[in-house]
Amino acid sequence: MRQLLYRRIMAMAAALLLLVAVGAWGENAMQEDAAAPIAVLSQLGSRGQEVRSIQSKLKSLGFYSGAVDGIYGTGTQRAVRAFQKSVGLTADGIAGQKTLLYLGLGGSSSASTGGYSSNDLTLLAKLIAAEARGESYTGQVAVGAVVLNRVAHASFPDTIAGVIYQRGAFSCVNDSNWNVAPNATSRKAAQDAMNGWDPSGGAIYYYNPAKTTNAFMWSRPIIVVIGNHRFCK
């Protein structure tokens, strides 16, 4: 009788331990699930503030002409596709993380230097890598400074993404140079430009005389020549 009672007590204790272990595992699993990042993207049918931001940015870049209403309709989808195609992304019409990054909207929004975001830094470094590859470090900073000078100038868009993606502004966004990944040097050059270093002397234009026949560019008053680039007013 005592042996039977002992076996029952041991079985109940084992069952209790099992329940405690299962409960702890379930709590840990829920905590891990809660901590896991959720990939958020906007696509046809989406609604909300992120869609408004996308529409507003596309409108400022000349890709979208509809209402900024926060509704991801076919017009927004077409505009996203056109933007993606213009910068060499897969033109699927879905505003995923990479598309948002190229628009200057995705990723971390924490401030970096000079009041710009980490996305701005990455985008500016990408332009420097594409436009000033092979130039001296000073020449790379100068190219970044021209972009920032345009942001501050009334005749140009007031964001880094707006300046870089303005139609006809930088040919590199439409050719193979745009696929060049920014390295540590171009990122440092972008950061130095954001910190206020302007070797261009306040230029809002630059060109390589060996590569352009554009009459407007040749007509601009030259401020300084750095490497292969003439920096102009």
C-alpha positions in Angstrom: 0.0 0.0 0.0 2.8 2.3 1.0 4.7 1.5 -2.3 1.6 2.3 -4.3 1.1 5.6 -2.6 4.8 6.4 -3.1 4.6 5.7 -6.8 1.6 7.9 -7.1 3.3 10.8 -5.3 6.4 10.5 -7.5 4.3 10.4 -10.7 2.4 13.6 -9.6 5.8 15.3 -8.8 7.2 14.4 -12.2 4.0 15.7 -14.0 4.3 18.9 -12.0 7.9 19.4 -13.0 7.0 18.8 -16.7 4.2 21.4 -16.5 6.6 24.0 -15.0 9.3 23.2 -17.7 6.7 23.5 -20.5 5.4 26.8 -19.1 8.9 28.3 -18.9 9.7 27.3 -22.5 6.4 28.8 -23.7 7.1 32.1 -22.0 10.7 32.3 -23.4 9.3 31.5 -26.9 6.8 34.3 -26.6 9.4 36.7 -25.4 11.7 35.8 -28.4 8.8 36.2 -30.8 8.0 39.6 -29.3 11.6 40.7 -29.7 12.0 39.5 -33.2 11.9 42.3 -35.8 8.9 42.4 -38.1 9.5 43.4 -41.7 7.1 46.1 -42.5 6.4 47.1 -46.1 3.8 49.1 -47.9 2.1 47.7 -51.0 -1.1 47.8 -53.0 -4.0 48.1 -50.5 -1.9 49.5 -47.6 -3.0 52.6 -45.7 -1.5 54.9 -43.2 1.2 57.5 -42.4 4.0 55.5 -44.1 2.0 55.5 -47.3 1.6 59.3 -47.0 5.3 59.7 -46.5 6.0 57.6 -49.6 3.5 59.5 -51.7 4.9 62.9 -50.5 8.5 61.8 -51.3 7.6 60.4 -54.7 5.7 63.6 -55.5 8.6 65.8 -54.6 10.8 63.7 -56.9 8.4 64.0 -59.8 7.2 60.4 -59.9 3.7 60.8 -58.4 1.0 63.3 -59.3 -1.9 61.9 -57.3 -3.4 62.9 -53.9 -1.3 62.4 -50.7 -4.1 60.5 -49.0 -2.3 57.6 -47.4 -4.0 55.0 -49.6 -1.6 52.8 -51.6 -3.6 52.6 -54.8 -2.5 51.7 -58.4 -1.2 55.3 -58.9 1.1 55.0 -56.0 2.1 51.5 -57.1 3.0 52.8 -60.6 5.0 55.7 -59.1 7.0 53.3 -56.9 7.7 51.1 -59.9 8.9 54.0 -61.9 11.2 55.1 -59.0 12.5 51.6 -58.5 13.3 51.3 -62.2 15.1 54.7 -62.2 17.5 53.7 -59.4 18.1 50.1 -60.5 15.9 48.3 -58.0 13.5 45.4 -58.9 10.4 47.2 -60.1 7.8 45.3 -58.2 5.8 48.3 -57.0 6.3 47.2 -53.3 7.9 49.8 -51.0 10.0 47.4 -49.0 13.0 48.2 -46.8 15.5 48.8 -49.6 13.1 51.0 -51.6 12.4 53.1 -48.5 16.1 53.4 -47.8 16.7 54.7 -51.4 13.8 57.2 -50.8 15.5 58.3 -47.6 12.6 56.9 -45.5 13.6 53.5 -44.4 15.8 52.0 -41.7 16.9 53.8 -38.6 15.8 57.3 -38.2 18.3 58.1 -35.5 20.2 61.3 -36.1 23.8 61.1 -37.3 25.7 64.4 -37.9 24.5 67.8 -38.7 20.9 66.9 -38.1 20.8 64.3 -40.9 19.7 60.7 -40.5 21.8 57.6 -40.9 19.8 57.0 -44.1 20.9 60.4 -45.4 24.5 59.5 -44.6 24.3 56.2 -46.5 22.7 57.8 -49.5 25.2 60.6 -49.7 28.1 58.1 -49.3 26.5 56.1 -52.2 26.5 59.2 -54.4 30.1 60.0 -53.5 31.2 56.5 -54.3 29.5 56.7 -57.7 30.4 60.2 -58.7 33.9 60.7 -57.2 35.5 57.3 -57.3 39.2 57.8 -58.0 39.2 61.4 -56.8 41.2 62.6 -53.9 39.6 62.5 -50.4 39.1 66.3 -50.6 37.4 65.9 -54.0 35.1 63.3 -52.5 34.1 65.6 -49.6 33.5 68.4 -52.1 31.1 66.3 -54.1 29.2 65.6 -50.9 29.2 69.3 -50.0 27.6 70.2 -53.3 24.7 68.0 -52.5 24.3 69.6 -49.1 24.6 73.1 -50.6 21.7 72.2 -52.9 19.6 71.1 -50.0 20.1 74.5 -48.5 19.5 76.4 -51.7 16.0 77.6 -52.6 16.3 76.4 -56.2 16.7 72.7 -55.3 14.8 70.1 -53.2 15.2 70.4 -49.5 16.3 66.9 -48.7 19.3 64.8 -49.7 17.1 62.2 -51.4 15.3 64.9 -53.2 18.5 66.5 -54.5 20.1 63.2 -55.5 17.0 61.8 -57.3 16.0 65.0 -58.9 15.6 64.1 -62.6 18.6 64.9 -64.6 20.7 66.0 -61.6 23.1 63.1 -61.4 23.5 60.7 -64.3 25.1 58.0 -62.0 21.8 57.0 -60.5 20.8 55.6 -63.9 24.0 53.8 -64.8 26.2 51.0 -63.5 28.1 53.4 -61.2 25.0 53.4 -58.9 25.7 49.8 -58.1 29.0 50.7 -56.5 28.7 50.1 -52.7 29.9 53.0 -50.5 33.1 52.1 -48.7 34.5 53.4 -45.5 36.2 56.3 -47.3 33.1 57.5 -49.0 31.1 57.2 -45.8 33.8 59.3 -43.9 33.7 61.9 -46.7 29.9 62.1 -46.4 30.2 62.5 -42.7 32.9 65.2 -43.0 30.6 67.1 -45.5 27.7 66.8 -43.0 30.0 68.1 -40.3 30.4 71.3 -42.3 33.6 70.8 -44.3 33.1 72.4 -47.7 36.1 72.2 -50.0 33.9 73.4 -52.9 33.6 76.9 -51.5 29.8 76.8 -51.6 29.4 75.3 -55.0 26.0 74.0 -56.2 27.4 72.6 -59.5 30.4 70.6 -60.6 31.5 68.8 -63.8 34.3 67.0 -65.4 35.4 69.0 -68.5 36.6 65.9 -70.1 33.2 64.2 -69.9 30.6 66.9 -70.5 29.7 69.2 -73.4 26.7 70.7 -71.5 26.7 74.4 -72.4 25.0 75.4 -69.1 27.7 73.7 -67.0 30.5 75.3 -69.0 28.9 78.7 -68.5 28.9 78.5 -64.7 31.5 80.7 -62.9 34.3 78.4 -61.5 35.0 78.6 -57.8 37.7 75.9 -57.5 39.2 73.0 -59.4 39.8 69.8 -57.4 41.1 66.8 -59.3 39.0 66.2 -62.4 36.1 68.3 -61.3 35.3 72.0 -61.7 33.1 73.3 -58.8 30.9 76.2 -59.8 28.3 78.7 -58.6 
